[in-house]
Amino acid sequence: MPRAKRQSPGDVVYHVLNRANARQTIFQRFSDYKAFEKILAEGLAKIPIRLTGYCIMSNHWHLLLWPYNDGDLSAFMHWITMTHTQRWHAAHNTTGTGHLYQGRFKSFPIQSDCYYLTALRYIESNPFRAGLVKSSSDWLWSSLTMRRGLSMDGVAVSDGPVELPDNWAELVDILPWEDDLEKIERCIRRGTPLGKDRWIQQTAKHLLLTSSLQPRGRPRKGS
């Protein structure tokens, strides 16, 4: 059975991510990270879409994308994924050896208010939460580093729909925030919209995502 076509209307913010096949390390060296940033920059030049946040880890990446037009999210991600796969295999002499990614990208829409900041914080704090750096801004391959002017060679990052607090870099590192983590990780697993309850229900219905709101597993006996 063919997979359902994604609904990706414009002027909606999306958290997008993908992982390497079998969680292999695909960003092994400096040049691997730079090559992916270059692909992002090329994609932004080809397709009218705003990249408002990102973080590249050793075996996966997160993007915050804010498309202008319907369908641009899927077009952008298709080009990014295909181009990165081809160039990575060429650079590592592994063409024809199998899939680079575990599957097509995951995404979920985000309500453009405090929930946008929650998603951005989740993305930019990824290396800090993983214990790879003492501060999130120490990680070279993220929008936080770019926004603070600590890296001059990365991809251009657009302003998001919500203005960031002046002390944003410090707020990213404040832990714990277990409720926010749990919400986002559930959205990642199921593709559930992230926002207030009423907005979630309306958006899920509009984007044909109502199944993502249903409890999983077999119903209990007698229910």
C-alpha positions as CSV (number, residue, x, y, z in Angstrom):
1,M,0.0,0.0,0.0
2,P,1.5,3.4,-0.9
3,R,2.2,5.8,1.9
4,A,-0.1,8.6,2.6
5,K,1.0,11.9,1.1
6,R,2.1,14.4,3.8
7,Q,0.0,17.5,4.4
8,S,2.4,20.4,4.8
9,P,0.6,23.8,4.4
10,G,2.7,26.9,4.3
11,D,3.1,29.5,7.1
12,V,3.2,26.7,9.7
13,V,6.4,25.9,11.7
14,Y,7.5,22.3,11.6
15,H,10.0,20.4,13.7
16,V,11.7,18.0,11.3
17,L,14.3,15.3,12.0
18,N,15.8,12.2,10.6
19,R,18.2,9.5,11.9
20,A,20.9,7.5,10.2
21,N,20.2,3.9,9.3
22,A,20.9,1.7,12.3
23,R,21.9,4.9,14.1
24,Q,25.4,4.7,12.5
25,T,27.7,7.7,12.8
26,I,27.3,9.6,9.5
27,F,28.9,12.9,10.8
28,Q,32.3,11.5,11.5
29,R,34.5,14.5,10.8
30,F,34.5,18.2,10.4
31,S,34.0,18.0,6.7
32,D,30.8,15.9,7.1
33,Y,29.2,18.6,9.2
34,K,30.2,21.3,6.8
35,A,29.0,19.3,3.8
36,F,25.5,19.0,5.4
37,E,25.4,22.7,6.2
38,K,26.3,23.5,2.6
39,I,23.5,21.3,1.4
40,L,21.1,23.2,3.7
41,A,22.3,26.5,2.3
42,E,21.8,25.2,-1.3
43,G,18.3,24.0,-0.5
44,L,17.3,27.3,1.0
45,A,18.5,29.0,-2.2
46,K,16.4,26.6,-4.3
47,I,13.1,26.5,-2.3
48,P,11.5,29.5,-0.5
49,I,11.5,28.3,3.1
50,R,12.8,29.7,6.4
51,L,15.2,27.7,8.6
52,T,14.8,29.1,12.0
53,G,16.7,26.5,14.0
54,Y,18.8,23.4,13.6
55,C,21.3,21.1,15.3
56,I,23.4,18.4,13.7
57,M,24.4,15.5,15.8
58,S,26.7,12.5,15.0
59,N,23.9,10.3,13.8
60,H,20.8,12.5,13.4
61,W,19.7,16.1,12.9
62,H,16.9,18.4,13.9
63,L,15.5,21.4,11.8
64,L,12.9,24.0,12.5
65,L,11.3,25.0,9.2
66,W,8.8,27.7,8.4
67,P,7.7,27.4,4.8
68,Y,5.9,30.1,2.9
69,N,3.9,27.9,0.6
70,D,1.9,24.7,0.7
71,G,4.1,21.7,-0.2
72,D,7.4,23.4,0.1
73,L,8.4,21.5,3.3
74,S,8.2,18.2,1.5
75,A,10.0,19.5,-1.6
76,F,12.8,20.9,0.5
77,M,13.2,17.8,2.6
78,H,13.1,15.5,-0.4
79,W,16.0,17.5,-2.0
80,I,18.0,17.7,1.2
81,T,17.7,14.0,1.9
82,M,18.4,12.8,-1.6
83,T,21.3,15.2,-2.1
84,H,22.9,14.4,1.2
85,T,22.6,10.7,0.6
86,Q,24.3,10.9,-2.8
87,R,27.1,13.2,-1.7
88,W,27.8,11.3,1.5
89,H,28.1,8.0,-0.3
90,A,30.4,9.6,-2.9
91,A,32.6,11.2,-0.3
92,H,32.9,7.9,1.7
93,N,33.2,5.6,-1.3
94,T,30.1,3.7,-0.2
95,T,27.8,4.2,-3.2
96,G,25.4,1.2,-3.6
97,T,25.9,-0.1,-0.1
98,G,22.5,0.7,1.3
99,H,20.4,3.4,2.9
100,L,21.9,6.3,4.7
101,Y,18.8,7.2,6.6
102,Q,16.4,4.9,8.5
103,G,13.5,6.1,6.5
104,R,11.7,9.3,5.4
105,F,12.0,12.3,7.6
106,K,9.7,12.8,10.7
107,S,7.9,16.0,11.3
108,F,5.2,17.6,13.3
109,P,3.6,21.1,13.3
110,I,4.1,23.6,16.1
111,Q,1.9,26.4,17.4
112,S,3.7,29.7,16.9
113,D,3.8,30.9,20.5
114,C,5.6,29.6,23.6
115,Y,5.5,26.2,22.0
116,Y,7.9,27.4,19.3
117,L,10.4,28.4,22.0
118,T,9.9,24.9,23.6
119,A,10.8,23.2,20.3
120,L,13.8,25.5,19.6
121,R,15.1,25.0,23.1
122,Y,14.8,21.2,22.7
123,I,16.7,21.3,19.4
124,E,19.5,23.7,20.5
125,S,20.1,22.0,23.8
126,N,20.5,18.5,22.3
127,P,24.3,18.3,22.6
128,F,24.2,19.8,26.1
129,R,21.6,17.2,27.3
130,A,23.7,14.5,25.7
131,G,26.7,15.6,27.8
132,L,28.8,16.5,24.8
133,V,29.5,20.1,25.8
134,K,29.4,22.2,29.0
135,S,27.1,24.7,27.3
136,S,24.8,24.4,24.3
137,S,26.5,27.4,22.6
138,D,29.8,25.4,22.6
139,W,28.4,23.0,20.0
140,L,29.6,24.3,16.5
141,W,26.8,22.7,14.5
142,S,23.7,24.5,15.6
143,S,21.6,27.6,15.1
144,L,22.5,28.8,18.6
145,T,26.1,29.1,17.7
146,M,25.3,30.8,14.4
147,R,22.9,33.3,16.1
148,R,25.5,34.3,18.7
149,G,28.0,35.0,16.0
150,L,30.4,32.3,17.2
151,S,30.6,30.6,13.8
152,M,30.9,32.6,10.6
153,D,30.8,29.7,8.1
154,G,27.5,28.0,8.8
155,V,24.1,28.2,7.2
156,A,22.0,31.4,7.5
157,V,19.3,31.2,10.1
158,S,16.0,33.2,9.7
159,D,14.1,34.9,12.5
160,G,11.3,32.8,13.8
161,P,7.6,33.8,14.6
162,V,8.5,34.5,18.2
163,E,11.2,36.9,19.4
164,L,13.8,35.3,21.5
165,P,14.6,36.6,25.0
166,D,17.9,38.5,25.4
167,N,19.2,35.8,27.7
168,W,18.1,32.9,25.3
169,A,21.6,31.2,25.3
170,E,21.4,30.9,29.1
171,L,17.8,29.7,29.1
172,V,18.6,26.9,26.7
173,D,20.9,25.3,29.3
174,I,18.5,25.5,32.3
175,L,17.4,22.0,33.3
176,P,15.3,20.1,34.1
177,W,12.2,20.6,32.0
178,E,10.8,17.1,32.0
179,D,7.3,18.0,31.0
180,D,8.5,19.8,27.8
181,L,10.9,16.9,27.0
182,E,8.1,14.4,27.3
183,K,5.7,16.4,25.1
184,I,8.2,16.8,22.3
185,E,9.4,13.2,22.4
186,R,5.8,12.1,22.1
187,C,5.3,14.4,19.1
188,I,8.5,13.0,17.5
189,R,7.3,9.4,18.0
190,R,3.8,9.9,16.8
191,G,3.8,13.1,14.6
192,T,1.4,14.8,17.0
193,P,1.1,18.6,16.7
194,L,2.7,20.6,19.5
195,G,0.6,23.3,21.0
196,K,-2.5,24.1,23.2
197,D,-5.2,21.4,23.3
198,R,-7.7,23.1,21.1
199,W,-5.1,24.0,18.5
200,I,-3.8,20.4,18.5
201,Q,-7.3,19.1,17.8
202,Q,-8.0,21.6,15.0
203,T,-4.6,21.1,13.4
204,A,-4.7,17.3,13.6
205,K,-8.1,17.3,11.9
206,H,-6.9,19.8,9.2
207,L,-3.7,17.8,8.4
208,L,-5.3,14.4,8.7
209,L,-3.3,13.6,11.8
210,T,-6.1,12.6,14.1
211,S,-4.8,9.0,14.4
212,S,-1.7,10.4,16.1
213,L,-3.9,11.5,19.0
214,Q,-5.4,8.1,19.7
215,P,-4.0,5.9,22.5
216,R,-1.8,3.1,21.2
217,G,-2.0,-0.6,22.1
218,R,-4.9,-2.9,22.5
219,P,-7.9,-1.7,24.5
220,R,-8.3,-3.1,27.9
221,K,-10.8,-5.9,28.4
222,G,-14.2,-4.7,29.3
223,S,-13.5,-1.2,28.0
